[in-house]
């Protein structure tokens, strides 16, 4: 069960990987609170269990014909972790942001 203080909630729209860079990306927007590099995004597996992943960096992104600005969260991901994260099909869900977590 996740008992870490929540600093924010990130509404994930979609996710993808660039395997040659060993990075995984989550596109979305901060719906509550704030988010910073080196903090953790907690990818939910079910209502009481999540995988904490350290945020490497955050970028602002714009889509063609969209007025809203989105965030791109970038995390380091080895080949095994990348396959796991791709298999979770992360999108259209919310993820808690915490300062604490495990690498």
BALOBA-1460 file (C-alpha; in Angstrom, 3 decimals):
// residues 103
<rec num="1" residu="x" x="0.000" y="0.000" z="0.000"/>
<rec num="2" residu="x" x="1.273" y="3.466" z="-0.902"/>
<rec num="3" residu="x" x="1.535" y="5.611" z="2.254"/>
<rec num="4" residu="x" x="3.993" y="8.222" z="0.928"/>
<rec num="5" residu="x" x="2.823" y="11.867" z="0.951"/>
<rec num="6" residu="x" x="1.436" y="12.779" z="-2.467"/>
<rec num="7" residu="x" x="2.865" y="15.967" z="-3.999"/>
<rec num="8" residu="x" x="0.743" y="15.865" z="-7.131"/>
<rec num="9" residu="x" x="-1.332" y="13.812" z="-9.511"/>
<rec num="10" residu="x" x="-0.301" y="13.346" z="-13.129"/>
<rec num="11" residu="x" x="-3.074" y="12.535" z="-15.602"/>
<rec num="12" residu="x" x="-1.367" y="10.271" z="-18.138"/>
<rec num="13" residu="x" x="-2.720" y="10.518" z="-21.677"/>
<rec num="14" residu="x" x="-0.338" y="8.048" z="-23.280"/>
<rec num="15" residu="x" x="3.134" y="6.544" z="-22.985"/>
<rec num="16" residu="x" x="5.879" y="5.225" z="-25.234"/>
<rec num="17" residu="x" x="9.546" y="4.185" z="-25.223"/>
<rec num="18" residu="x" x="12.624" y="4.944" z="-27.265"/>
<rec num="19" residu="x" x="14.556" y="1.750" z="-26.727"/>
<rec num="20" residu="x" x="17.825" y="2.997" z="-28.245"/>
<rec num="21" residu="x" x="17.927" y="5.721" z="-25.560"/>
<rec num="22" residu="x" x="16.817" y="3.441" z="-22.696"/>
<rec num="23" residu="x" x="14.056" y="5.920" z="-21.872"/>
<rec num="24" residu="x" x="10.341" y="5.658" z="-21.241"/>
<rec num="25" residu="x" x="8.009" y="8.636" z="-21.733"/>
<rec num="26" residu="x" x="4.650" y="9.573" z="-20.257"/>
<rec num="27" residu="x" x="2.559" y="12.350" z="-21.831"/>
<rec num="28" residu="x" x="-0.078" y="14.106" z="-19.765"/>
<rec num="29" residu="x" x="-0.778" y="17.001" z="-17.471"/>
<rec num="30" residu="x" x="-0.484" y="17.754" z="-13.795"/>
<rec num="31" residu="x" x="-4.054" y="17.776" z="-12.514"/>
<rec num="32" residu="x" x="-3.230" y="18.461" z="-8.848"/>
<rec num="33" residu="x" x="-0.128" y="19.764" z="-7.055"/>
<rec num="34" residu="x" x="3.297" y="19.854" z="-8.636"/>
<rec num="35" residu="x" x="5.915" y="17.641" z="-10.208"/>
<rec num="36" residu="x" x="9.711" y="17.940" z="-10.287"/>
<rec num="37" residu="x" x="12.689" y="16.075" z="-11.672"/>
<rec num="38" residu="x" x="14.166" y="13.480" z="-9.263"/>
<rec num="39" residu="x" x="10.741" y="12.930" z="-7.671"/>
<rec num="40" residu="x" x="8.827" y="9.707" z="-8.352"/>
<rec num="41" residu="x" x="5.862" y="8.901" z="-10.543"/>
<rec num="42" residu="x" x="3.966" y="5.948" z="-9.082"/>
<rec num="43" residu="x" x="2.544" y="3.799" z="-11.874"/>
<rec num="44" residu="x" x="-0.590" y="2.085" z="-10.545"/>
<rec num="45" residu="x" x="-0.891" y="-1.678" z="-10.905"/>
<rec num="46" residu="x" x="-4.150" y="-1.816" z="-8.939"/>
<rec num="47" residu="x" x="-5.879" y="0.324" z="-6.273"/>
<rec num="48" residu="x" x="-3.335" y="-0.471" z="-3.553"/>
<rec num="49" residu="x" x="-0.101" y="-1.281" z="-5.426"/>
<rec num="50" residu="x" x="2.096" y="0.903" z="-7.636"/>
<rec num="51" residu="x" x="5.588" y="0.958" z="-9.121"/>
<rec num="52" residu="x" x="7.590" y="4.065" z="-8.143"/>
<rec num="53" residu="x" x="9.861" y="5.310" z="-10.938"/>
<rec num="54" residu="x" x="12.313" y="8.199" z="-10.546"/>
<rec num="55" residu="x" x="11.656" y="11.091" z="-12.922"/>
<rec num="56" residu="x" x="14.749" y="11.924" z="-14.969"/>
<rec num="57" residu="x" x="13.391" y="15.116" z="-16.537"/>
<rec num="58" residu="x" x="10.213" y="16.937" z="-17.512"/>
<rec num="59" residu="x" x="9.566" y="18.778" z="-20.777"/>
<rec num="60" residu="x" x="6.709" y="20.973" z="-21.976"/>
<rec num="61" residu="x" x="5.243" y="19.784" z="-25.271"/>
<rec num="62" residu="x" x="2.703" y="21.145" z="-27.726"/>
<rec num="63" residu="x" x="0.601" y="19.233" z="-30.228"/>
<rec num="64" residu="x" x="-0.473" y="20.594" z="-33.588"/>
<rec num="65" residu="x" x="-3.939" y="22.176" z="-33.377"/>
<rec num="66" residu="x" x="-4.049" y="21.867" z="-29.571"/>
<rec num="67" residu="x" x="-4.240" y="24.865" z="-27.277"/>
<rec num="68" residu="x" x="-3.291" y="22.982" z="-24.146"/>
<rec num="69" residu="x" x="0.346" y="22.487" z="-23.197"/>
<rec num="70" residu="x" x="1.235" y="19.024" z="-21.968"/>
<rec num="71" residu="x" x="4.090" y="17.611" z="-19.920"/>
<rec num="72" residu="x" x="6.418" y="14.853" z="-21.045"/>
<rec num="73" residu="x" x="7.890" y="12.899" z="-18.146"/>
<rec num="74" residu="x" x="11.115" y="11.104" z="-19.050"/>
<rec num="75" residu="x" x="12.401" y="8.170" z="-16.995"/>
<rec num="76" residu="x" x="15.425" y="5.910" z="-17.430"/>
<rec num="77" residu="x" x="14.425" y="2.386" z="-18.357"/>
<rec num="78" residu="x" x="16.557" y="-0.676" z="-19.025"/>
<rec num="79" residu="x" x="15.319" y="-3.168" z="-21.674"/>
<rec num="80" residu="x" x="13.522" y="-5.393" z="-19.136"/>
<rec num="81" residu="x" x="11.791" y="-2.448" z="-17.424"/>
<rec num="82" residu="x" x="10.839" y="-0.978" z="-20.801"/>
<rec num="83" residu="x" x="9.070" y="-4.192" z="-21.807"/>
<rec num="84" residu="x" x="7.219" y="-4.258" z="-18.473"/>
<rec num="85" residu="x" x="6.124" y="-0.625" z="-18.786"/>
<rec num="86" residu="x" x="5.028" y="-1.070" z="-22.407"/>
<rec num="87" residu="x" x="3.055" y="-4.147" z="-21.364"/>
<rec num="88" residu="x" x="1.173" y="-2.112" z="-18.747"/>
<rec num="89" residu="x" x="-0.235" y="0.036" z="-21.573"/>
<rec num="90" residu="x" x="-0.113" y="3.178" z="-19.433"/>
<rec num="91" residu="x" x="-2.607" y="5.767" z="-20.637"/>
<rec num="92" residu="x" x="-5.892" y="7.391" z="-19.672"/>
<rec num="93" residu="x" x="-5.130" y="7.037" z="-15.975"/>
<rec num="94" residu="x" x="-3.782" y="9.045" z="-13.067"/>
<rec num="95" residu="x" x="-0.468" y="8.499" z="-11.298"/>
<rec num="96" residu="x" x="0.566" y="9.925" z="-7.937"/>
<rec num="97" residu="x" x="3.728" y="11.995" z="-7.671"/>
<rec num="98" residu="x" x="5.815" y="11.559" z="-4.517"/>
<rec num="99" residu="x" x="9.167" y="12.839" z="-3.308"/>
<rec num="100" residu="x" x="10.055" y="9.482" z="-1.757"/>
<rec num="101" residu="x" x="10.413" y="6.146" z="-3.499"/>
<rec num="102" residu="x" x="12.887" y="3.412" z="-4.360"/>
<rec num="103" residu="x" x="15.107" y="3.298" z="-7.432"/>
